[in-house]
Every structure is written in C-alpha cells, then in structure tokens.
C-alpha cells in the first residue's frame, strides 16, 4: 500500500508539473508572439521610412538629412492616419511636385500634392481644417493632410479603382466620369507613372521584409511543445 500511495503522489506531482510547464510555455509563447508582432510593425515602419527618404533624396539631392526624415515621417503619419499606403503617397508626391513644397503649376495647383485652391478650400471646410487662404497649401502638413484625404475620397468614389482615382486626382473627377459615360475613358499617363513607381517601391518593401515576416524558429517549437503537453 505504501508503494501505491507513493506512486499516486508521484503521479500527481508529475501531472501538476506538466500542467505548470504547459502554462509556462503558453505564457512564453504569448510574450514571444506579442514581441514578434511588435518587431514586425517596427521593421515595416523602418523600411517604409527608409524607402520614402530615399525617394525624396532622389528628387531633392541637396536637401539635408533632417529635412528628408521629417518629410518622410510626415508623409507616413498622414498616410497612415487616412488609411492610405505611405509608399503610394510618396509615389504621388514625387510625380506631382518632386517633393518641393513651394511648387506651383501653370494651372495654379500648389504645394507637395499640387492641390488647386478651390478644391482644397472645399475639402478644408468639410473636414473642419482651418483655412487661411491659398498660402495654407505651402504648409507641408496642411497640403499632405488635404491631398491624401482628397485622394481617399476619390478612391471611394471610384470603388477602390486606383487607376481611376489617380486619373481623377490629375484631371478632376468630373472629366473622368464624363469620359466613362462616353466610353472614351483611358487611364492618364500620370496614373500609369505613379502606379509603376508604387509597384517598384512595394516590391522593395516586400523583399526587405521577407525575412522579418517569417516567425523565428523557436516560436513554432514552443507551439509544438505546448500542443504535445496539452
């Protein structure tokens, strides 16, 4: 009987030990999973920032490093806040103004994202953004905020079709809709150039994140151990 009781006690200890080990492994797996997700987000942010900085430098080689990083961070923050890919915004801004915040076109479009004042004023009033006149568009933050929101509206208007939204950004939505009704619509060269640039940037991002996106080897091992002990 003494041996039986001892065996029962040892069995109970073994069971409780396995249960405790399973709990510990579960906790470690949760921590590592959380850290991995955070690391992935940080890596993605870093890669996107570097790609936008490089893009700005291509167009403004004489700009200081601090200016490049501030502009890249502003593009990323405004794009993310609007739910638009920062690399797409970077490609648009490169095509529109080559990242020159004081750029003014012959048609009167102003700033980084080349907004026409009447479009920007209407958008600013609807978004309840302070509007002090055309000079507001020379402020990079205001210009990017309004330009990205305007593009976001166009994406919605054209049912998520980026080619049409970009063409409408360049031509105006009325012209695109008229050509669609007439059956004479074709994507603008502006849209084609932006999307080629965006595709290249996105490919670079995916290539650089390929290693980061895969889980570390110890995480699958922990999951297998947890499954085995359950």
Secondary structure, 3 states (H helix, E strand, C coil): CHHHHHHHHHHHHHHHHHHHHHHHHHHHHHHHHHHHHHHHHHHHHHHHHHHHHHHHHHHCCCCCHHHHHHHHHHHHHHHHHHCCCHHHHHHHHHHHHCCCCCCECCCCEECCCCEEHHHHHHHHHHHCCCCCCHHHHHCHHHHHHHHHHHHHHHHHHCCCCHHHHHHHHHHCHHHHHHHHHHCCCCCCHHHHHHHHHHHHHHHHHHHHHHHHHCCCHHHHHHHHHHHHHC
